[in-house]
Amino acid sequence: MRDDLIDLLWKGLLETLYMVFWSSLFALVLGMTLGVTLVVTEKGGILEAPRLHKVISTLINSVRSLPFIILIVLLLPLSRWVVGTTLGPTAAIVSLSIGAAPFLGRIIENTLKEVSPGKVEAAKSIGAPPLTIIFHVLIPEALPALVRGITIGIIGITEFTAVAGAIGAGGLGSLAIRFGYQRFREDVLFATVILIILLVQLIQWGGDFIAGQISKKRYKFE
């Protein structure tokens, strides 16, 4: 029984890590694109485009307003088209990425808005092009806060994997529901809860550590 529990937990943990890693990567690419676009296209931005800003903002709000379990169901056809199936960790990555990207986009947008406008204006005054301002002013200045915000997003994705497990995505969430709750195995249920808590704590610690190191280096050079 003990070996059986360890095997179940190990498989569930690997599936969860697989989903969290790839979903976080894709969601970060999408979220960063959305967040940066929102900042630079807003009124007074370096690439002011109010109509585009409004369209993207409305799209983000629409996706964020949907409960994640409903979003997964709506994206099942897309998952089938992309990976050929609607079951398993790989199929869940599609829904997790799209579901988390708007959330990350808003975090990144708000973080970039905290950068001092004076530094952006200084870069514009010396003729720096928009891409230079984005990659050499906005993002570097906001980097510690970005890391902390992205950490929150990754933790959110970890929580989403548990929801995705309810409809066949696998991972610790599926293990807790199918083997723990439905089969009345309290050992499995409690063990998965403990693993998820530990995983979230490690992600939070890692994000705080990286952000702290970036801040220390910046303070040292300043």
N, C-alpha and C positions, 0 to 999 in steps of 0.2 A: 504493500500500500504506500509506503514511504517513497520507494523508487518511482511508483506510478505518479505520485504527486509532484515529485521533482521533475520528471519528464514533461508533465503537462505544463508546469510553470515555466520551464526552460523554453519550450516551444512557444508558449504565449508571449513570453518576454521578447524573444527574437522577432516574432511577427510584429509586436508593438514597436520595437526599435526600428525595424525595417520601414513601417508606415510613417513613423515620426520623422525619420531622417529624410526620406524622399519627399514627403509632403511638405516638410519645413523648407526644403531646398526650393521646390517649385513655387510654394506660396511666397517665399521671400523674394524670388525673382519677380513674380507678378505684383506682390505688394509694394515692393520698392518702385517698380515702374508706375503703379497707380499713385503712390504717395508723392513721388517727385513730380509727376505730371500735374497733380492737384496744386502743388505749391507754386510751380513756375507758371501755370496758366491762370492763376487767380488774378483778380483786379490789382494792378500794380506789380505783378510778377515779372520776371525777366523774359518770359515768353507769353505775355498776356493774351489769353483767349477765353473770354468769359463763357461763350457757348460750349466750348469743349469742356471746360471746367464743370459747368452745370450738368452736362450729360454724364460725365464720369462720376460726379458726386451722387447723382440720382441713381446710377447703376449700383454703386457701392451700397447706398442706403437700402436699395431694393433687396439685394442679396443678403445683407446683414439682418433684414427684418424677418427672414424666413427661419424657423426653427431648423436646427441642423438635420434632424431626422427626416424632415420633409424635403430639405435640399438634397439629401442623399437619394431619396426616391425619385426626385425630378431628374437627377443626373445619371440614373441607371442606364438609360439608352446611350448616353455619351460614354460611360464606362465600358459598355459592351462594344461600342464602335472603336474605342481607343485600344483596349486590351483584350477584347474578345470574350469577356465574361463579366458578370455582375457580382461574382462571389470571390472572396479571398482578399488578402492584404493588397495585392497589386491593383485590383479594381477599386479598392477604397481610397487609394492614393489620389485618384482623379477627383473624387468628391471632397476629400480632405483639403487638397490644394486649392480648389476653387472656393470652398467654404471659408478657408482661413485667410485667403489673399485680401479680401476687402477689409477684414479686421486689422491685418498688418498694415494695409494701405493707410488707414486712418491713424494708426499709431505713428507711422513714419511721417505722415503729413504734419501732425501736431508737433512731433519732435523737431522737424526741420524748421517749423515756424518759430521755434524758440531761438534760432540763430539770430544774432544781432543784425538788424537791418543795415547798420553802419558798415559792417564788414562786406555785405553784398554790394552796397553802394560804392565802397572803396574799390572793389574789384571791377565794377562797371565803369568807374571813372577813369581807370587806366586802360580801358578797351578790352577787357577780358571777355571772350565769347561765352555764350550760355553754358556750353558743356564744361568749360573750364571753371566757371562759377559753381556749377553743380558738383563736380568731382574734386575740386580743390578748395572750395569754401564751405558750401552747405553741408555736404556729407562729413568731411573731416571735423568741422566744428561741432557737429551734433553727434559724433561717433559714440561717446560713452552712453548718452541717453538712447541712441539707436540700439545699442547692444542690449540695454535693459528692456527696451520696448519689444525687441525681437524675442528676448527671453520669455516675456509674457505671452507672446504669440505662440511660441513653441510649446509652452505649458498648455495653452488652449488647445493646440492640436493634439497633445497627449490625451487631454480629456475627451476630445472628439473621437479618438480611436475607440474609446469605451462605448460611445454611442453607436459608432459604425459596427462594432462587434455584435450589436443586437440584430443586425440584418445580414450576418454571414461574412463579416470582414475578417474574422479571426482576431488574434491578439488576446491580451489579458481581459479586455472587456467581454469578449465572447466567452472566454473561459469562465469568468465569474458568473455569467448568466446561464450558460448551457450546462456546465459541470457543477458549479457551486449552487446557484439558486434552484434551478429546475430539477436537479438530482439530489437536492438536500445534502450536499457535501459542504458542511460549514468550514472544513479545513481548507478546501480549495477557495471558497469565497473570501475568507479572512486573509489567506496567503496572497491572493491577487490584489486585495486592497492594500496590503502592506507594501507589495512590490510597486504598485502605482504611486503610492505616497513617497517611497524612496526615490523612484525615478524622477518625480517632480522636484523633490528636494535637490537632487543632483543637478538637474537642469538649472534650477534657480541659483544654486551655488556657483556653477560654472559661468553663468551669465554675469553674476555679480563680480566674480573674480576677474573676468576678462575686462569688464567695464572699469573696475578699479585699477587694473594695470595700465589701461589706456590713459586714465585720468592722472595717474602718478607720473607717467612719462611726459605727458603734456605739461604738468606742473613743474617738472624738473627742468624742461627746456625753456619754459617761460621765466 
